[in-house]
Amino acid sequence: MNFDEFTGEIQHRLEFPDTGRTVRAIRATLMTLGQRIPEGNAEDLAASLPLEIKWYMTGAVDDHGERFDWQEFVSRVSEIENADPADAAYHARVIIDLVKTLVPPSDFQQLRDQLPESEDDENWGKLFEVVDGGGWGDSEEAQTGGGPQSMDT
């Protein structure tokens, strides 16, 4: 998959009217994720992504391995994307679902293993709700009838 295909797929899934907004959502999600996980893991995860997309997780990030919870992740993505936090959280879930289809299962599992899932605000399981719902095609139909959804952040 190349850059245009990746952004086109995200634009379709998020029903965005333009590529600019799509790229902002992708950049916000992957840069923030790159800040959260160790550099080597970011490089592993990004290796299967288009070069321009890979850069968001690796080259655009100064400090990898920062410790912050799900709420801080959503706050950072929301700020970079210039979107409502609930929308930013949903966008991140959809983007991560597409990433899952492009990377080796071991690299995706490594990502999951680094993000703790618990009952409190640290609950990174929320990032994987679309993935765990069967992927975008199944979960978006079941949950929303096809449009953006408002999940708790």
Summary of the structure (lengths in Angstrom):
residues: 153
radius of gyration: 13.9
end to end distance: 29.5
largest distance: 39.1
contacts: 484
relative contact order: 0.15
helix: 67%
strand: 0%
